Amino acid sequence: MVTVEKLMSLRGRRALITGAAGGIGRTIARTLAELGADLLLVDRPGQMYGDLVGEIEGEWQVAVETLECDLELQEERDRLVEWARGHVGPLNVLVNNAAFVGTSELTGWTSSFEEQTIETWRRALEVNLTAAFALSRDLSPLLMGSAGACIINLGSIYGSYAPDYNLYTGTEMGSPAAYAASKGGLIQLTRWLATTLAPKVRVNVVSPGGVARGQPQVFVDRYVERTPLARMAAEDDLRGAIAYLASDLSAYVTGHNLAVDGGWGIW
C-alpha cells in the first residue's frame, strides 16, 4: 500500500507558478516547496519577493528561480516559454495563478456597467484567460511524460455565481463583468483542457471565496453573514486544496472545480 506521505511528496518535481509574488502566489509557493518541489516563480516586472526565495530555499532545501514576465503581453509570454524550454527541463506542475484584479481607481473597472470599458475588459481577459490558455498550450509538451503532470488554474466563486450587489452598497468596491467572465471562462477552459490533455496531464481549478485583505468593515460584515463558515477566506485556507491537486493524492481527479469558499455556493 502506498502511504499518504508518499502520495503527497513532490520531491524531485518542478512547479511553475505565475503571479508568485502576490499573497496567494506566495502561499502556493510555500505549499509546494514544503512538499519538496523545486520552483520557478513568475510575476510582473518590479514585483518584489522580499525574503520569500531565501526562506523557501533555507527551510525546505529546494531550488528556486524567478523570472519577470508581463503576462498581458504575448511577446512576454513567448519569452517565458522559450526560457522554460531552454533552462527548466521537464515540468511537473503548472499553476496559472496570475490575475488581473484591478482597483477602484482603474478606469472602466468597478464603475457602473455603462462605464465599464472595452479596453479594461480586454486587459482582464488577456491576463486571466488568454495567458492561462497560452501557457497551458505552450508548456504542455514539458508536462507530457513528467511524473504527476498537472495544471492548476485559480478561478473564483464569481466564475460560477453572479455577484450579490448588496455586499457593495456604500463602498467603492464592485464586481466587474470582465472579472466574472474571465474566471467563468477559466473554469470551462479547465474542463476542456482536462479532456484534451488526458490521460497524460490532469487539469483542475481552485475557486476561492473572498479573501480578507482589509476591505471596508461594512463589506466584511455582510460577507461573513452570508457565508456558512462565518468568515472571509485567509490565503492559508488554499494550502490544502493546492497540496491535494498538485500531488498524487489527486491522481484520479481531473476537470474538477474545487471551491474553497466557506460554503458560499451552497445557498
Secondary structure by P-SEA (a helix, b strand, c coil): ccccccccccccbbbbbcccccaaaaaaaaaaaaabbbbbccccccccccaaaaaaaaacbbbbbbbbbccccaaaaaaaaaaaacccccccbbbccccccccccccccccccccccaaaaaaaaacccaaaaaaaaaaccccccccccbbbbbbcccccccccccccccccbbbbaaaaaaaaaaaaaaaaaaaaacccbbbbbbbbccccccccaaaaaaaaaacccccccccccaaaaaaaaaccccccccccccccccccccc
